[in-house]
Amino acid sequence: MRYLLILLLMAVSLSGYAQQTPKTVGGPCEGCEAIHESPVPFDKLPDSIALPDFNEKGPKIEISGIVYQRDGMTPAKDVVLYVYHTDQKGVYPTKGNEKGWAKRHGYIRGWVKTDKNGSYQFKTLRPAPYPGRNAAEHIHVTVKEPDKNEYYIDEYLFADDPLLPKTTSNKPRGGDGIVTLLPADKEGVRHATRHIILGLNVNDYPYAGLPKLASGLNVGTNCPAFDPLHLSGADAGKNVCPMCKYGQGQGIMLWFNHANVDQMKDFVTALEKEMQTKGENKLRVFLVYMNPFYKENPNVKAEDILKGKLKKWADEHGLKKVAFTWIPSPVDEDTAGLYAINPKAKNTVFVYKKREVAAKWVNIEYDEKTLKEILAAL
């Protein structure tokens, strides 16, 4: 009886341990365990580093961004990123005393951990492509969240690389890895930005979807007048009321409240193509950006800070028909308040016809399935 009791206790203990063990995500990942070879404990890692080659001769670059949780909206702190790449000859250089995965990854590697705002940054030299091969220049990256195993995401690639494939994955792991390098600063460093969404398109990643929230005017309600600042489209540079000028037709209004605009890239460019195909008389699209930092930084002049960045984003992605607009905040009574927008919602989408709400969605995913559903409602 005594031994039976011990066995039962062991079974309960092991069962509890199994339930606490995090689920493995990401699938097979050769070399991902190299992330654990950090010479600095994870809890001591900085959010900004320079890789060992940064002070050597070559094109200096700096890549920074924000890591978001799977909702694409909430910054993720204490996430470790492990990066490594080739040298200026296109090989993974070693010094002869490497151990573990450094024998294959070389010494040009480093580890950073996101800060409380999800931010990270690393400086290095732009890697060269593999000699005699057609593979594009790239930087490998592995991710380790506090409560999950390590997994890989899409490599950093460079938009101006002539070896960059003309077609890339439409489901990039962690979000789009292609970065655009800005002109060099006074120190000769070219900067680029890449935001990362944890678990996006990653195998077996647990995600229940965005919460179901109430947001936006009810179907059948008239759309009120408001005057957002247009950064693209027919009224770029002006404060124009979408409903006053175009409300008698039909269109789409996408109100969104998240800083990572890049996650909308494919969705928005598809809407641009739709407008070009149908023509402005049959379809109008308005993106309404609501400054998500308003509450945290009430004294910051958000318009001066965000106008330039958003305008540049719209130009880079060829928004000539789609109207990318800006309003002061998600709690502004004269804009978001008129449309009953819930500031906790990532996005709220309306299809309108003759100035009346014909259909509505809240917290959509920016995927092809949702796009087809919205277009079908026109």
Secondary structure, DSSP 8 states (H G I E B T S, - for coil): -HHHHHHHHHHHHHHHHHHHS----S---TTGGGGGG-SS-GGG--SEEE-TTTTSSS-EEEEEEEEE-TTSSSB--S-EEEEE---TTSS----S---TTHHHH-S-EEEEE--TT-EEEEEEE-----TTS-----BEEEEE-TTS--EE---BEETT-TTS-SS--SS-TTS--EE------TTSEEEEE--EETTTT-TT-----S-----S--TT-B------EESSSTTTTSB--HHHHHTTSEEEEEEE--S-GGGGHHHHHHHHHHHHHH-TTT-EEEEEEE-TTTTT-TTS-HHHHHHHHHHHHHHHTT-SSSEEEEES-TT-TTTTTTTT--TTSSEEEEEEETTEEEEEEES---SHHHHHHHHHT-
